[in-house]
Amino acid sequence: MMEKVDIRNESVDRPDGYKIVGYFSKEKVSEQGYNLACILTLPSEQRKGYGKVLIDFSYMLSKKENLISGPEKPLSDLGLLSYRAYWLEIILSEIRESNKINIKEMSNKTHISEDDIIGTLLANKMIKFHQDNLLILLDCKLKKKLEMGRKHRKL
């Protein structure tokens, strides 16, 4: 992944003003069903949204290939945080679109594995079992994120 930079303000080795900010690698055929093998954002470029772009791109490839997949595991601590943030955003987006949630349907639509969806719901304490039913709960923080997504969508 490359970013166009203002060459007046930064030292760039490339004459066209682009610099490398991160990359990912993907196996052509993954027997385990991974959509990518490695993702990296250079330390100086972290916390700028490039990792999210790379993750999103990997799922765009999964959709194109009609695969339900995820990253190679185990993830690093930082990788897990990045993916869980991405997955949560996608899950909340799906909740915004429909009040009824079916994990299998969500997985088919987003190409995120059911295990990753359930893991994200559990990590965010969004799942509760009640009388043989699975309930998805949103605390105040998640409701605020959900509303923020609605506001951004209207703009």
C-alpha positions as CSV (number, residue, x, y, z in Angstrom):
1,M,0.0,0.0,0.0
2,M,1.4,3.4,-0.9
3,E,0.4,6.9,0.1
4,K,0.9,10.1,-1.9
5,V,2.9,12.5,0.3
6,D,3.8,16.2,-0.1
7,I,7.4,15.9,-1.1
8,R,8.0,19.5,0.1
9,N,7.4,18.3,3.7
10,E,8.8,14.8,3.8
11,S,11.9,13.1,2.5
12,V,10.8,10.5,0.0
13,D,13.1,8.2,-2.0
14,R,10.6,7.9,-4.9
15,P,10.4,10.8,-7.4
16,D,6.7,10.4,-7.8
17,G,6.0,11.3,-4.1
18,Y,4.7,7.9,-3.0
19,K,6.0,6.0,0.0
20,I,5.2,2.5,1.4
21,V,3.0,2.6,4.4
22,G,2.1,-1.1,4.7
23,Y,1.4,-4.4,2.9
24,F,-0.3,-7.7,3.1
25,S,0.5,-11.1,1.6
26,K,-2.0,-13.6,0.4
27,E,-1.7,-17.3,-0.5
28,K,-3.1,-18.0,-4.0
29,V,-4.7,-21.2,-2.5
30,S,-5.2,-21.5,1.2
31,E,-6.2,-24.9,2.4
32,Q,-7.3,-23.4,5.7
33,G,-9.4,-20.7,4.0
34,Y,-7.5,-17.7,5.1
35,N,-8.0,-14.5,3.1
36,L,-4.5,-13.3,3.9
37,A,-1.4,-14.6,5.4
38,C,0.3,-11.4,6.8
39,I,-0.7,-7.8,7.2
40,L,1.7,-5.0,8.2
41,T,1.5,-1.3,8.7
42,L,4.8,0.3,9.2
43,P,5.3,1.6,12.8
44,S,5.5,5.2,11.7
45,E,2.2,4.9,9.8
46,Q,0.2,3.1,12.4
47,R,-3.0,4.7,13.9
48,K,-3.8,6.4,10.6
49,G,-6.3,3.9,9.2
50,Y,-4.1,2.0,6.8
51,G,-4.5,-1.3,8.6
52,K,-8.3,-1.0,8.3
53,V,-8.0,-0.3,4.6
54,L,-5.8,-3.4,4.2
55,I,-8.3,-5.5,6.2
56,D,-11.2,-4.2,4.2
57,F,-9.4,-4.9,0.9
58,S,-8.8,-8.5,2.0
59,Y,-12.5,-8.9,2.6
60,M,-13.2,-7.3,-0.8
61,L,-11.0,-10.0,-2.4
62,S,-12.9,-12.6,-0.4
63,K,-16.2,-11.3,-1.8
64,K,-14.8,-11.4,-5.3
65,E,-13.7,-15.0,-4.8
66,N,-16.9,-15.8,-3.0
67,L,-15.1,-17.1,0.1
68,I,-16.1,-16.8,3.7
69,S,-12.7,-16.4,5.3
70,G,-10.5,-14.6,7.8
71,P,-6.9,-13.9,8.6
72,E,-4.4,-16.6,9.4
73,K,-4.4,-17.4,13.0
74,P,-3.1,-17.0,15.7
75,L,-3.2,-13.2,15.4
76,S,-0.8,-10.9,17.2
77,D,-2.2,-8.9,20.0
78,L,-2.3,-5.7,17.8
79,G,-3.7,-7.8,14.9
80,L,-6.5,-9.1,17.1
81,L,-7.4,-5.6,18.3
82,S,-7.4,-4.3,14.7
83,Y,-9.5,-7.1,13.4
84,R,-11.9,-7.0,16.3
85,A,-12.4,-3.3,15.7
86,Y,-13.0,-3.9,12.0
87,W,-15.4,-6.8,12.7
88,L,-17.3,-4.8,15.3
89,E,-17.8,-2.0,12.9
90,I,-19.2,-4.4,10.2
91,I,-21.4,-6.1,12.8
92,L,-22.8,-2.8,14.0
93,S,-23.4,-1.8,10.4
94,E,-25.4,-5.0,9.8
95,I,-27.4,-4.3,13.0
96,R,-28.2,-0.8,11.7
97,E,-29.6,-2.3,8.5
98,S,-31.8,-5.0,10.2
99,N,-33.1,-5.5,13.7
100,K,-33.1,-9.3,13.2
101,I,-29.6,-10.8,13.2
102,N,-28.8,-14.2,11.8
103,I,-25.1,-15.0,12.2
104,K,-25.0,-17.4,9.3
105,E,-26.7,-14.8,7.0
106,M,-24.3,-12.1,8.3
107,S,-21.4,-14.3,7.6
108,N,-22.6,-15.0,4.0
109,K,-23.2,-11.3,3.4
110,T,-19.9,-9.9,4.9
111,H,-17.7,-12.9,4.1
112,I,-16.5,-12.8,7.7
113,S,-16.4,-16.3,9.3
114,E,-19.1,-17.2,11.8
115,D,-16.3,-17.9,14.4
116,D,-14.9,-14.4,14.0
117,I,-18.4,-12.9,14.3
118,I,-19.2,-14.9,17.4
119,G,-15.7,-14.2,18.9
120,T,-16.3,-10.4,18.4
121,L,-19.7,-10.6,19.9
122,L,-18.3,-12.4,22.9
123,A,-15.3,-10.1,23.3
124,N,-17.6,-7.1,23.4
125,K,-20.0,-8.9,25.8
126,M,-22.8,-8.7,23.4
127,I,-24.1,-12.2,23.7
128,K,-26.4,-13.5,26.4
129,F,-28.4,-16.8,26.5
130,H,-31.9,-16.6,27.9
131,Q,-34.4,-19.5,27.9
132,D,-32.6,-21.3,25.0
133,N,-32.4,-18.1,23.0
134,L,-29.4,-16.2,22.0
135,L,-29.7,-12.5,22.6
136,I,-27.4,-9.8,21.3
137,L,-27.1,-6.9,23.7
138,L,-25.7,-3.4,23.1
139,D,-24.4,-1.5,26.1
140,C,-24.3,2.4,26.2
141,K,-20.9,2.6,24.5
142,L,-22.0,0.3,21.6
143,K,-25.3,2.1,21.2
144,K,-23.4,5.4,20.9
145,K,-21.2,3.7,18.2
146,L,-24.3,2.5,16.4
147,E,-25.8,6.0,16.5
148,M,-22.6,7.6,15.3
149,G,-22.7,5.2,12.3
150,R,-26.2,6.3,11.6
151,K,-25.2,10.0,11.7
152,H,-22.2,9.4,9.4
153,R,-24.5,7.6,6.9
154,K,-26.9,10.5,6.7
155,L,-24.1,12.9,5.7
